Amino acid sequence: MKRGFYTILAAQFFSSLADNALLFVAIALLAEMNSPGWMTPALREVFVISYVGLAAFVGAFADSFPKGRVMFMTNAIKIFGCLLVFVGVHPLLAYSVVGFGAAAYSPAKYGILTELLPAEDLVMANGWMEGLTVGSIIMGTVMGGALINAGVSKWLLSHIFTFIHSPSIAALTIIVITYAIAAAFNLGIPDTGARYEKQPTNPILLFKGFWHSFTTLWKDKLGQISLAVTTLFWGAGATLQFIVLKWAADALGLTLDKAAFLQGVFAIGVTIGAVAAARFVPLRKSLNVMWLGMVMGLVVIAMTFVSTLWLAYPLLILIGALAGFFVVPMNALLQHRGHVLLSAGHSIAVQNFNENISILVMLMVYGFMIMLDLNIHTIIIIFGIFVAAAMYFFMRWHAANQKIQDSLHLIGEHKSH
């Protein structure tokens, strides 16, 4: 791998570390304010709204400048969002600004890989990127849980931040420092030399360009399958994050800081799966692992039979490993098709739009089930069956695409004779 790749990994690690710790600190901030319960899942929703609303613009933005510079600017926006809390801005609004920065950051983060590396290295690069990202999720969730722990908060206020009186503000200061470290690494990312045609600034033209990119990927026989799978995965992953928190509280009797550690355990499994996929699944065989997504959905249902930590740990690792092993090749295939058909920034923007629509919809459905006061075990069963059924449908869809392509190939051969 080229030297710049490792600088990108370091920048992504610290940025993602702060992103994941911030969620738990934001939840703690809402608790300090005695905010209503609906605001907790609303945190994630205001975060991802930027991904949906800015989808037509962030691809053009990412392709207008060297992507290392884009990553630096967007990390600076994340820092600004955190600093808003210090001057009394409501956490929901401040968190939405961080989401704005994250939405603009993502096309540059993934798009730079296709500029820096050849296609045959993309699965391995994605394995490293996803593995390290998940590693940062593990550490970020543990870090977030630790920062809101009463003992840690007391130590920070009495030894480090003696001028601060709020435990959550002390925790937020640590996160700002982490974002600053990521921004410093952004400055060290080399210019890949990739340049694109001048990007339009007219909103109508941007929407037209985005719609062209959107339809191009969805019409491509390989692009549509990988896009459908990754869209489902990220929506399911975001929902599972909140399901695990509630399951930890209701079934295992854990507090928020300890429940955060369970998410880290799940992320360990994703890391194992991601690394294994990078090692054993070449790009041309990416679609062969789709059945593991269906298995993952069915295995999730086993959570309803678990009431002890010593069973919860291996089960979450298994679910994570299945998720990591099937999503990394899908992500690499989608990036490759997007790079071939479009440009790096525009294809990632389309991917983010679809994935975050999925997150918004699935979180809304989850919130509705919570409002109906459904038992967490019932929610888990519905969730697992839905994921398994959706993956089975995508497998049949891909098989139908292959039959059409085979038929067209035979017709072409017949005509040539």
N, C-alpha and C positions, 0 to 999 in steps of 0.2 A: 504494500500500500504506500501511496505517496505521503510525504511528511505532513502536508497540509491536512490530510484526512484525520490525523490524530489531534491536531489543534481543533478541528471541527468537533470531534468527539468530546474533548475537554470542555469546550464552550457549551455544547448541548447538555453535558452531564450537570454542570452547575446551574444552568438555566432551568432544567427539568427538576433538579433537586429543590430549588426554591419554589417552583410552581406547585409541587406536590405537598411541600410543608405548609405553603400558604393557605391551602384549603382548610386545614385543621385549625390554623391560627384564626382564620376568618370565622369559622364556626364558633371558636372560643370568644371572639370579639362580639358576635351576636348574642352569645349566652351572657356575657358581661352586661349587655344592654337590655337583657330580659326581652329579647325580640320574640315574636310569635314563631311557632315551630315551622310554618310553611317557608320561612326565609332560608332555612338550611339547604333544602334541595334547590331553592331559587338561586343560590350562589352559583351553582354549576350552570344553570340556565342563562344567567346574565353574562357568564364567562363565554359561553359558546355562541351566543347571539351574534357577537362580532364576526365569528367565522362564517356565519350564514349571510349577514348583512354586507360584509366586505368582500365576499367571494369574487365579485366582478372586478374588484380593484386591486386586490393584493397580489394577484399573479403579475399584472402589468407593473406594479411597484417593484416586485422582486426581480423582474427582468430589466428594470430601468437602471439599476446600479450594480456594482460588484456585490455578490451576495454576502460576503463577510461584512461589508459596510451596512447592508440592510439588517443583518443580525445584530450589529452593535446598536443601531438606531432603535430597533424594536425592543431590545433589552432595556434601553434607556426609558422607553415608554412604560415598561413593567415597573421599573424603579419609581417613576413618577406616580403611577397608580398606588403603590404602597405608601408613598410619602403623603398622599392626600388624606390618609387616615390620621396622620399626625396633626393636621390642621382642622380636624373635626368633620371631614366628609364621611357620610354613612358608608359602612363596609360594602354594601351591595353596589353602590355607585363606584367606589374605588376599585372593587374587584372586577367590575365591567371594563374599567380602563386597562387593567392588567390583561384581561381577555382581548382587548383591542390590540395590545402589543403582541400577544401570543398568536393572534390570527395573522398578523403581518409577518411574524417570525417564521411560521411553519413552511411556506413555499420556498423561502430561502434555505432553510435548514435541510430539506430533502432535495430541493432542486440543485444545490451545489454538488451533490453526490454524482448526478448524471453528467455534470460538466467536468468533474475532476477525474472520474474513473470510467474505464471501458465497460461495456454491457456485461461481459462475463464476470466482472467483479461485483456486480450490484447485489446479488443475493448475499455474498459474504459481507459486503459493506453494510447492507441492511441488517444482517445478523448482528454485526458489531454495534450498529447504531441502536437497534431495538434492545439488544442485550444490555448495553450501557445505559440506555434510557430507562429500562426496567430496573437496572441496578440503582439508578437515581430515584426511581419510584420507591424502591425498598427503603433506601436511606432517607428519602424525603418524607415518607409516611412515618417512619420511626422518628425522624427529626421533628416532624410536626407534633407527633404524640408526646415526645420528650419535652418540647418547648411549652406545651400547655399543661404538663405535669406540675402539680402544686410544689413539690420539692425542688424541681429544676427552676421553676419561676422564682421561688423564694431566694435561691442561690444567686440567680442572675441579678435580681433587684438589690441584693445586699452586697455583692462583690464586683459586678461588672457595670451595670447600669444604675448606679446609685442616684442618678438625677431623674430617673423614670419611676412612676408610681404604679403604672398599670402592668400586670404580668403579660397581657397580650401585646401591648406596645413594645415591651422588651423583646418578646419573641419576634415581632415584626421587624425590629431593628436588625436582628440576626439574618432575616430573610433578605432585607435590602443589601446587606453586605455580600450575601451569596450571589445575588443578581449582579452586583458590581464586579465580582470575580469573573462571572460569565462574560460580562461586557469586555473585561480586560483581555480574555482569550479571543473574543471576536476580533479585536484589533490585530491579532497575530495571524488571522486566516489569510492565506495568500490569494491574490487575484488570479482566478483561473484563466483569464483572458477571453472567456466566452462573452460575446456581445450579440444582442438581438436588435432587430429593427426598432426604430423609434416607437415607443409605446404611446397610444392615444391618451389624451387627457379629457376628452369630451365624454361625459357619463353615458350618453346614448351609444356612442361607439364602443365604449368599454362593455356595456351590457350586451351589445351585439356580438362582440368578440368572445365574451364569456359564454353566451348561448351557443356559439359555434363550437367552442371547446367542449362544452357540456354534451352537445349532441354527437360530436365526433367520437368521444370516448364511449358513450352509451351505445353507439351503432357498431363499434368495433367488436367482433365476436370474442376476442380475448379480453379486451378492455372492459366490456360490460360484465363479464363474470367476475373478474378480479375486483371491479368497482363495487359490485353488489355484495361480495363477500366482506370486503373491508368496511363497507358502509354498515353492514349488520354487526360486524365485530366491534367497532368502536361504540356504536349505540348500546350494544349489550354490555361492553366493558364498563362504560360509565354508569349504567344502571346497576350492574353487579357490585360496583363500588359502594353504593348506598344500601343495596341488599345485604352485603356483608356487614356493614355497620349496624344495621337493625337486627340482623340475625345474631351478631355477637352480643348485642344487648339483651335480646329476648330469649334466645336459646342457650347462650353461654354465660349470661350475666356479667358481661364485661363493661367497663367504663370506656369513654371515648378514647382516652390515651392508649388503653390496652387494645381496643378494637382497631386502632390505627396500625398496630403491629401485625394484626391478622392480614391486612392488606399487603403489608410487606412480605409476608409468607407466600401469599398468592403470587406476588411479583417475582419471588425466587423461582417459582415454577415456570413463569413466562420466560425468565432468563435461560433456564435449562432448555426449554423448547426452542427458543430463538437461536441459541448457540448450536444446538443439534441440527436445526434446519440449515443454518449457514454452512455446516460441515457436510451434510449428506444430501441436500436437495439442490440440484443444479437448476438454473432458470428454466430450461426447456421442460422440466418435469414438475413445475410449480403446481399445476392443476391436479396432480396425482394425490395431493394431501388433503383435498377438500373433505373427504369422509371423516377426517379427524374433528372437524367442526361440528358435525352431527353427533359424534361420540361425546364431545365436550358438553353439548346441551343436555344429553341424557345423564352424564356423570354429575352435573350440577344438582340434579334432583336428589342425589344421595345426601346432600346437605341436610335434608329434612330428617334423616335418621341419626344425626350427630348431635350430641349434647355435651361432649367433653373436648378439652383442648387437644389431648393426645391423639384424637381421631380427626379433629379439625385441621391440624397442621398438614398431615400427609394428603388429605383430600384436597385442600386448597392448592398444594404444590402440584398435584396431578392435574387439576383443572387448568392451572396456569401453564403447565408444560404442554398440554394439548393445544391451548390457545396460541402459545408462542410458536409452536412447530407448524401450525397451519397458516397463521397470519403473515409471518415473515416472507415466505415465498409468494403469497398473494400480493403483498405490498411491493415486492421487487418487480413482479410481473407488471403490475399497474404502472409503476414508475417507468419501466422500460417502454411499455406501449404508449404512455403519455409523452415520453421524450421523442419517440419515433414519429408519432402523429401530430404532436403540438410542440410546445416548448416546456422546459422544466417548470418554470413558475406557473404557467397557465394550467398545466395538468394537475399540479399539486393543489391549486386553488379549487379546481373542480372536485378533487378528492375530498378536500376539507369541507366544501359545501355539502356534499352528500353525507359525509360522516357526521357532521354536526347537526344536520336536519334530523338524522337518525337519533342522535343523542337527545335533542330537544323533544322529539315525539315519544321516545321510550321513557324518558324521565317524566314527561307529562302523564303517560299511562301509569307509571309507577306511583306518582303522586296521587292520581285518581284512586288507585287501589288502596293506598294508605288512607285517603279520605273516607273510603268505604269501610275502613277498619278491618280489612282482610287480614287473616293470620299470616305471619311471615312465611310459614311453611306452604300455605296455599299460593302465595306470590312466587315462591321459588319453583314450585311445580309448574305453574303457568309459564314462567320465564324459561325453564329448561325445555319444556315441550315446544315452545315457540321457536327457540334457537335451533333445535334439532329438526323441526319441520321445515324451517326456512332453508337450512343447509341442504336438506334432501331435495327441496325444490330447485335450488341452484345447481345441484349435481345433475338433475334431470334436464335442466335448461342447457347446461354445457353439453350433455350427451346429444340433445336435439340439434345444437349448433354443429357438432361434429358430423352428424348424419347429413345435414344440409351441405356441408363443405365436401364430404366424401361423394355425395351425389353430383355436385357441380364438377368435381374432379373427374368422375367417370364420364359425364356428359362431354367434357372437354376432350378426353381421350378418344371417345367415340367419334366426335367430329373430326379429329385429326386423322382418323383412319378413313 
